Amino acid sequence: MNNIQGTVQGRKSTERRAARGAHVAVFCFLALATPARTDEKSMSAPPYAKSLIEIWLWGGPSQLETFDPKPDAGRDYNNGLKAIPTNVAGVYISELLPNLSQHADKYALVRSMTHGINAHETATYLMQTGRPPDNTVYPSIGAVIGMMKGYDHGYTGKIPPYVVLTQAKGRFSETGFLNPRYRPLVTGGDPNAAVFAVEGIVTHGVSKDQHLQKRVQLNELDTLGRFMPGNEKLKAFDQAGEEAYELITGDAGSVFDLSRETDDVRDSYGRNTFGQACLAARRLVEAGVPSITVNFNGWDTHKRHFETLRLKMTQLDQGLGALLDDLHERGLLENTIVCCYGEFGRTPKIDWDSPWNGGRSHFGNCFSVLIAGGGFKGGQVVGKSDAHAENVVSRPVYPQDLLGSIYERMGIDPDAKLPNPMGKDLTSMPPESQHGRLREIYAR
């Protein structure tokens, strides 16, 4: 077995030199060679959503400048920024989000998220798994959905069932104790570039014909298969290679070719990395990919918070607004959950002193989340914060409540057993908190 594994690794190394795409082949190899079906109970509920698009605001966005503005709190809390009405009577958001204000009928706002953690790593883990850290590293929601809605449950796409645009969060191993086959495809590249060079799938400056030529050359170098014609491991690896090349040179990889969209559509999302990543996410939904993360970093605004925020908010407002509108117009929003959040919020009181010069720090006591589509009602507000967005006043919502609700809307039982190498009785979510799931905003 060790000899075969070593040989496979050698072949993988050769293929990497011959053509980018080896890690896609390895993903396919793991999917073929290591089946691990989940408990049938995991899919017992009727699904309302087929896909999740997670807009992850890496670093922690301010609740006051996004979805819970406090225009009467004074300059030390709002720096003079106002709240603007939305297209839903009585619902106001930050004046920095004029586009999103016209789509409030499509989303719900949770203004009472809380977990009390102010450290990036711990808060990220909690928001991604619904659990505090312990000796067991649980998988993220993206990996769980990729597993529960993936190859073992009817997904037949060539693109892996969990895709991250464009950089991994990096705070913890998102796959946790799950088999490596559930790792996300992290695209790398820049969707706003002339060519979106997706790692392992799209290589800038290399045509499909060149890939095919390199494949022929690689096959000529491969003599191992001829010496071991009946080896099942090598057969699985060869099949994985076939699927990887089909993704690279076939139609599946074209989902990342944003040049197939009209200029008007691309412009509506914003000609920047985040906006075009949102457009790529919509195309992935159309391709049937169940779990998609858009990792929008740069929200850790300790210094010069407001200068940084102006650009970030403009891109968020345009890209997210266009995504919601586009999904709605194409009839996809009712089957797609869009969730926008970070690991925590920011301190309500602004630190004007040097070196912060108007900064906000980490704040896990009270923050906000936007959630839309996939069986969630739009035009709703869940929970309430105090006059400074500092404390939860009513309906506290915890990470396991949010994630468990998303699972339920996707037809995944939050109590479903998770396969693990320890042989432990582990479930997707811990038991419900006192207030439980967000059923007050379930559409049906």
C-alpha positions as CSV (number, residue, x, y, z in Angstrom):
1,M,0.0,0.0,0.0
2,N,2.8,2.4,0.9
3,N,4.5,1.7,-2.4
4,I,1.3,2.4,-4.3
5,Q,0.8,5.6,-2.4
6,G,4.3,6.7,-3.1
7,T,3.9,5.9,-6.8
8,V,0.6,7.8,-7.0
9,Q,2.4,10.8,-5.4
10,G,5.1,10.5,-8.0
11,R,2.6,10.5,-10.8
12,K,0.8,13.4,-9.3
13,S,4.1,15.4,-9.2
14,T,4.7,14.6,-12.9
15,E,1.2,15.7,-13.8
16,R,1.6,19.0,-11.9
17,R,4.6,19.8,-14.0
18,A,2.9,18.8,-17.2
19,A,-0.4,20.7,-16.5
20,R,-1.9,22.6,-13.7
21,G,-4.9,20.8,-12.4
22,A,-3.3,18.0,-10.3
23,H,-5.1,19.1,-7.1
24,V,-8.4,18.8,-8.9
25,A,-7.4,15.3,-9.9
26,V,-6.5,14.5,-6.3
27,F,-9.9,15.8,-5.2
28,C,-11.6,13.5,-7.7
29,F,-9.4,10.6,-6.7
30,L,-10.4,11.0,-3.0
31,A,-14.0,11.2,-4.0
32,L,-13.8,8.0,-6.0
33,A,-11.5,6.0,-3.7
34,T,-12.9,6.9,-0.3
35,P,-16.7,6.7,-0.2
36,A,-18.2,7.7,3.1
37,R,-22.0,7.9,3.1
38,T,-23.7,10.0,5.8
39,D,-26.7,8.9,7.8
40,E,-29.9,8.8,5.8
41,K,-31.6,10.9,8.5
42,S,-29.3,13.8,7.5
43,M,-31.5,14.5,4.4
44,S,-34.9,13.7,6.0
45,A,-36.3,17.3,5.9
46,P,-37.7,18.8,2.7
47,P,-35.1,21.1,1.2
48,Y,-36.1,24.7,0.3
49,A,-32.6,25.7,-0.8
50,K,-30.2,23.9,-3.2
51,S,-27.2,26.2,-2.7
52,L,-25.7,28.5,-0.1
53,I,-23.7,31.6,-1.0
54,E,-21.8,32.8,2.1
55,I,-20.5,36.3,1.8
56,W,-17.8,36.2,4.5
57,L,-16.7,39.7,5.6
58,W,-13.3,38.6,6.9
59,G,-12.1,40.6,9.9
60,G,-15.5,41.7,11.2
61,P,-17.8,44.4,9.8
62,S,-19.2,47.2,11.9
63,Q,-22.9,46.7,12.7
64,L,-23.4,50.5,12.9
65,E,-22.2,51.2,9.4
66,T,-24.0,48.2,7.8
67,F,-27.3,46.8,9.1
68,D,-28.0,48.4,12.5
69,P,-27.3,52.2,12.2
70,K,-27.7,54.4,15.2
71,P,-28.2,58.0,13.9
72,D,-29.1,59.4,17.3
73,A,-26.2,57.9,19.2
74,G,-23.8,60.9,18.7
75,R,-20.5,61.4,16.9
76,D,-18.5,59.1,19.2
77,Y,-20.7,56.3,18.0
78,N,-21.8,57.1,14.4
79,N,-19.3,59.9,13.2
80,G,-22.3,61.7,11.9
81,L,-23.5,59.0,9.5
82,K,-27.2,58.7,9.0
83,A,-29.7,55.9,8.5
84,I,-31.7,55.7,5.3
85,P,-35.1,54.1,4.7
86,T,-35.3,50.9,2.7
87,N,-38.1,49.7,0.4
88,V,-39.6,48.0,3.4
89,A,-41.6,50.4,5.6
90,G,-39.9,51.0,9.0
91,V,-36.6,49.3,8.1
92,Y,-33.5,51.5,8.0
93,I,-29.9,50.7,7.2
94,S,-26.7,52.7,6.9
95,E,-26.5,55.6,4.4
96,L,-23.4,53.8,3.0
97,L,-25.7,51.1,1.5
98,P,-28.1,53.0,-0.9
99,N,-28.3,50.1,-3.4
100,L,-29.0,47.4,-0.7
101,S,-31.7,49.7,0.7
102,Q,-33.7,49.1,-2.4
103,H,-33.6,45.3,-2.0
104,A,-34.7,45.0,1.7
105,D,-37.8,43.1,0.6
106,K,-35.5,40.3,-0.4
107,Y,-33.5,39.9,2.8
108,A,-34.0,39.6,6.6
109,L,-31.7,41.3,9.1
110,V,-30.6,39.7,12.4
111,R,-29.6,42.6,14.7
112,S,-29.1,40.5,17.8
113,M,-26.3,38.1,16.9
114,T,-24.0,37.4,19.9
115,H,-21.3,35.1,21.1
116,G,-19.1,37.4,23.3
117,I,-15.8,36.4,21.7
118,N,-13.4,39.1,20.5
119,A,-10.6,36.9,19.1
120,H,-10.5,36.3,15.3
121,E,-9.6,32.6,15.4
122,T,-12.1,31.6,18.1
123,A,-14.9,33.8,16.8
124,T,-14.4,32.5,13.2
125,Y,-14.5,28.9,14.4
126,L,-17.6,29.6,16.4
127,M,-19.4,31.3,13.5
128,Q,-18.4,28.6,11.1
129,T,-19.1,25.5,13.2
130,G,-21.6,26.7,15.9
131,R,-19.3,25.3,18.6
132,P,-16.6,26.7,20.9
133,P,-13.2,25.3,20.4
134,D,-12.3,22.0,22.2
135,N,-10.1,19.0,21.4
136,T,-12.2,18.2,18.4
137,V,-11.9,20.3,15.2
138,Y,-15.4,20.3,13.7
139,P,-15.9,21.1,10.0
140,S,-17.2,24.5,8.8
141,I,-20.7,24.9,7.4
142,G,-19.4,25.1,3.9
143,A,-17.7,21.7,4.2
144,V,-20.7,20.1,5.9
145,I,-23.1,21.3,3.1
146,G,-20.5,20.2,0.5
147,M,-20.7,16.7,2.0
148,M,-24.4,16.6,2.8
149,K,-25.5,17.9,-0.6
150,G,-22.5,16.6,-2.6
151,Y,-21.5,13.4,-4.4
152,D,-23.2,11.0,-1.9
153,H,-26.5,12.8,-2.3
154,G,-27.1,13.2,-6.0
155,Y,-24.6,15.9,-7.0
156,T,-23.1,15.0,-10.3
157,G,-21.2,18.2,-11.2
158,K,-17.5,18.1,-12.2
159,I,-16.8,21.2,-10.1
160,P,-16.2,20.2,-6.4
161,P,-19.3,20.8,-4.3
162,Y,-17.7,23.4,-2.1
163,V,-15.9,26.4,-3.8
164,V,-14.3,29.4,-2.1
165,L,-13.7,32.6,-4.1
166,T,-10.9,33.5,-4.0
167,Q,-8.8,33.0,-0.9
168,A,-9.3,30.6,2.0
169,K,-10.4,32.1,5.4
170,G,-7.3,30.6,6.9
171,R,-8.3,30.7,10.6
172,F,-8.7,27.0,11.0
173,S,-8.9,23.8,8.9
174,E,-12.4,24.1,7.4
175,T,-12.6,20.4,6.7
176,G,-12.1,19.6,10.3
177,F,-12.3,15.9,11.0
178,L,-14.0,15.1,7.7
179,N,-12.3,13.2,5.0
180,P,-10.0,15.4,2.8
181,R,-12.4,14.8,-0.1
182,Y,-14.6,17.5,1.4
183,R,-11.9,20.2,1.2
184,P,-13.1,23.3,-0.7
185,L,-11.8,24.2,-4.1
186,V,-10.1,27.6,-3.4
187,T,-10.0,29.3,-6.7
188,G,-7.2,31.8,-6.2
189,G,-6.9,34.3,-9.1
190,D,-8.8,37.5,-9.6
191,P,-12.2,37.3,-11.3
192,N,-11.8,40.9,-12.3
193,A,-8.7,40.1,-14.3
194,A,-8.7,39.6,-18.1
195,V,-8.5,35.9,-17.4
196,F,-9.8,34.5,-14.1
197,A,-6.9,32.1,-13.5
198,V,-8.6,29.5,-11.3
199,E,-5.9,27.4,-9.6
200,G,-5.8,24.0,-11.2
201,I,-8.5,24.7,-13.8
202,V,-7.7,27.9,-15.8
203,T,-4.1,28.7,-16.6
204,H,-3.4,32.1,-18.1
205,G,-1.7,31.8,-21.5
206,V,-2.3,28.1,-21.9
207,S,-5.0,27.1,-24.4
208,K,-7.1,24.0,-24.3
209,D,-5.2,22.6,-27.2
210,Q,-1.9,23.0,-25.3
211,H,-3.4,21.3,-22.3
212,L,-4.4,18.4,-24.5
213,Q,-1.0,18.2,-26.0
214,K,0.6,18.1,-22.6
215,R,-1.8,15.4,-21.6
216,V,-0.6,13.2,-24.6
217,Q,3.0,13.8,-23.5
218,L,2.2,12.8,-20.0
219,N,0.5,9.6,-21.1
220,E,3.6,8.7,-23.1
221,L,5.7,9.1,-20.0
222,D,3.3,6.9,-17.9
223,T,4.5,3.3,-18.0
224,L,3.4,2.3,-14.6
225,G,-0.2,1.6,-15.7
226,R,1.0,-0.8,-18.4
227,F,3.0,-2.8,-15.8
228,M,0.1,-2.9,-13.3
229,P,-3.0,-3.1,-15.5
230,G,-5.4,-4.5,-12.9
231,N,-4.5,-2.2,-10.0
232,E,-7.7,-0.7,-8.6
233,K,-6.0,2.3,-7.0
234,L,-4.3,3.2,-10.3
235,K,-7.7,2.8,-12.1
236,A,-9.3,5.2,-9.6
237,F,-6.4,7.6,-10.1
238,D,-6.7,7.4,-13.9
239,Q,-10.4,8.0,-13.7
240,A,-9.7,11.1,-11.5
241,G,-7.3,12.3,-14.1
242,E,-9.9,11.9,-16.8
243,E,-12.4,13.9,-14.8
244,A,-9.8,16.6,-14.0
245,Y,-9.0,17.1,-17.7
246,E,-12.7,17.2,-18.5
247,L,-13.0,20.0,-16.0
248,I,-9.9,21.8,-17.5
249,T,-10.7,21.3,-21.1
250,G,-14.4,20.6,-21.2
251,D,-17.5,22.7,-20.6
252,A,-17.6,22.5,-16.8
253,G,-14.7,24.9,-16.2
254,S,-16.3,27.5,-18.4
255,V,-18.4,28.5,-15.4
256,F,-15.4,30.6,-14.4
257,D,-15.2,32.3,-17.8
258,L,-16.9,35.6,-16.9
259,S,-16.3,36.9,-20.4
260,R,-19.4,35.0,-21.4
261,E,-21.5,37.5,-19.5
262,T,-22.5,40.8,-21.1
263,D,-20.7,44.0,-20.2
264,D,-23.9,45.4,-18.6
265,V,-24.2,42.4,-16.3
266,R,-20.5,42.6,-15.3
267,D,-20.7,46.3,-14.7
268,S,-23.8,45.9,-12.5
269,Y,-21.8,43.8,-10.1
270,G,-18.8,46.3,-10.1
271,R,-15.6,45.9,-11.9
272,N,-13.6,44.8,-8.8
273,T,-12.6,41.5,-7.3
274,F,-15.5,41.3,-4.9
275,G,-18.2,42.2,-7.4
276,Q,-16.9,39.8,-10.0
277,A,-16.6,37.1,-7.3
278,C,-20.3,37.6,-6.6
279,L,-21.0,37.2,-10.3
280,A,-18.9,34.0,-10.4
281,A,-21.0,32.8,-7.4
282,R,-24.2,33.2,-9.3
283,R,-22.7,31.2,-12.2
284,L,-21.7,28.4,-9.7
285,V,-25.3,28.3,-8.4
286,E,-26.5,27.9,-12.0
287,A,-24.0,25.0,-12.4
288,G,-25.6,23.3,-9.3
289,V,-22.7,23.8,-6.9
290,P,-24.3,23.5,-3.4
291,S,-21.7,25.4,-1.2
292,I,-20.0,28.7,-2.2
293,T,-18.1,31.2,-0.2
294,V,-17.1,34.7,-1.3
295,N,-14.3,35.7,1.1
296,F,-14.3,39.5,1.1
297,N,-11.4,40.5,3.4
298,G,-10.2,43.8,4.8
299,W,-12.8,44.5,7.4
300,D,-10.5,44.5,10.5
301,T,-10.6,48.3,10.7
302,H,-8.7,49.1,13.9
303,K,-7.2,52.3,12.3
304,R,-8.9,54.9,10.2
305,H,-12.0,52.9,10.1
306,F,-14.1,55.3,8.1
307,E,-11.5,56.0,5.4
308,T,-11.2,52.2,4.8
309,L,-15.0,51.7,5.1
310,R,-15.9,54.1,2.3
311,L,-14.4,51.8,-0.4
312,K,-15.4,48.5,1.2
313,M,-19.0,49.6,1.6
314,T,-19.3,50.8,-1.9
315,Q,-18.1,47.5,-3.3
316,L,-20.3,45.5,-0.8
317,D,-23.4,47.6,-1.6
318,Q,-23.0,47.2,-5.4
319,G,-21.9,43.6,-5.5
320,L,-24.3,42.1,-3.0
321,G,-27.2,44.2,-4.3
322,A,-26.5,43.0,-7.8
323,L,-26.3,39.4,-6.7
324,L,-29.6,39.5,-4.9
325,D,-31.3,41.2,-7.8
326,D,-29.7,38.9,-10.4
327,L,-30.7,35.8,-8.5
328,H,-34.2,37.1,-8.1
329,E,-34.6,38.0,-11.8
330,R,-33.4,34.5,-12.8
331,G,-35.7,32.7,-10.4
332,L,-32.8,31.4,-8.4
333,L,-33.2,33.3,-5.1
334,E,-36.0,31.1,-3.7
335,N,-33.6,28.1,-4.0
336,T,-30.4,29.9,-2.9
337,I,-29.6,31.2,0.5
338,V,-27.4,34.3,0.6
339,C,-25.9,35.0,4.0
340,C,-23.6,38.0,4.7
341,Y,-21.7,38.2,8.0
342,G,-18.3,38.1,9.6
343,E,-16.8,36.6,12.7
344,F,-18.0,39.5,14.9
345,G,-18.9,43.2,14.8
346,R,-16.9,46.3,15.9
347,T,-16.8,48.2,19.1
348,P,-19.7,50.8,19.1
349,K,-17.6,53.6,20.6
350,I,-15.1,55.0,18.2
351,D,-11.5,55.3,19.3
352,W,-10.3,58.7,18.1
353,D,-6.9,58.7,19.9
354,S,-3.6,58.0,18.1
355,P,-2.7,55.6,16.6
356,W,-6.3,54.5,15.9
357,N,-7.5,57.8,14.6
358,G,-11.1,56.9,14.4
359,G,-10.9,53.1,14.7
360,R,-13.1,50.3,15.9
361,S,-11.9,47.1,17.5
362,H,-13.3,43.6,17.7
363,F,-16.8,43.1,19.2
364,G,-18.6,39.9,19.7
365,N,-21.3,41.0,22.1
366,C,-23.8,42.3,19.6
367,F,-23.6,42.4,15.8
368,S,-25.7,41.9,12.6
369,V,-26.3,39.4,9.8
370,L,-28.1,39.6,6.5
371,I,-29.8,36.5,5.2
372,A,-31.9,36.1,2.1
373,G,-33.6,33.5,-0.2
374,G,-33.8,29.8,0.2
375,G,-36.9,29.7,2.2
376,F,-36.2,32.8,4.4
377,K,-38.7,35.6,4.3
378,G,-37.5,39.0,3.2
379,G,-38.4,42.4,4.7
380,Q,-37.9,41.1,8.2
381,V,-35.9,42.2,11.3
382,V,-35.0,39.7,14.0
383,G,-33.9,41.0,17.4
384,K,-33.0,44.4,18.7
385,S,-29.9,46.1,20.1
386,D,-29.7,49.0,22.5
387,A,-29.2,52.7,21.5
388,H,-25.5,52.2,20.8
389,A,-25.6,48.7,19.2
390,E,-23.7,47.5,22.2
391,N,-26.0,45.0,23.9
392,V,-28.7,42.7,22.7
393,V,-32.1,43.9,24.0
394,S,-34.3,41.2,22.6
395,R,-34.1,37.8,20.9
396,P,-30.4,36.9,21.2
397,V,-29.3,34.7,18.2
398,Y,-26.3,32.5,18.7
399,P,-24.1,30.9,16.0
400,Q,-25.7,27.5,16.3
401,D,-29.1,29.1,15.8
402,L,-28.1,30.8,12.5
403,L,-26.2,27.8,11.1
404,G,-28.8,25.3,12.3
405,S,-31.5,27.4,10.5
406,I,-29.5,27.3,7.3
407,Y,-29.1,23.6,7.5
408,E,-32.9,23.2,8.1
409,R,-33.7,25.3,5.1
410,M,-31.4,23.2,3.0
411,G,-33.1,20.0,4.1
412,I,-30.2,19.0,6.3
413,D,-31.0,17.7,9.8
414,P,-28.9,19.7,12.3
415,D,-28.7,16.5,14.4
416,A,-27.3,14.5,11.5
417,K,-24.4,12.3,12.4
418,L,-21.0,13.3,11.0
419,P,-18.6,10.6,9.9
420,N,-15.3,10.9,11.7
421,P,-12.2,8.8,12.1
422,M,-12.5,8.8,15.9
423,G,-15.7,6.7,15.9
424,K,-17.5,9.3,18.0
425,D,-21.2,10.2,18.0
426,L,-20.8,13.7,16.5
427,T,-23.6,15.8,15.0
428,S,-23.7,18.7,12.6
429,M,-24.9,21.1,15.3
430,P,-25.0,21.1,19.1
431,P,-28.5,21.2,20.7
432,E,-30.6,24.3,20.1
433,S,-30.1,27.2,22.4
434,Q,-32.9,28.7,24.5
435,H,-34.4,30.6,21.6
436,G,-33.5,28.1,18.9
437,R,-33.7,28.4,15.1
438,L,-34.9,31.4,13.2
439,R,-38.2,29.9,12.4
440,E,-40.0,33.2,12.7
441,I,-38.5,34.1,9.3
442,Y,-39.1,30.8,7.6
443,A,-41.1,31.4,4.5
444,R,-43.2,28.2,4.9
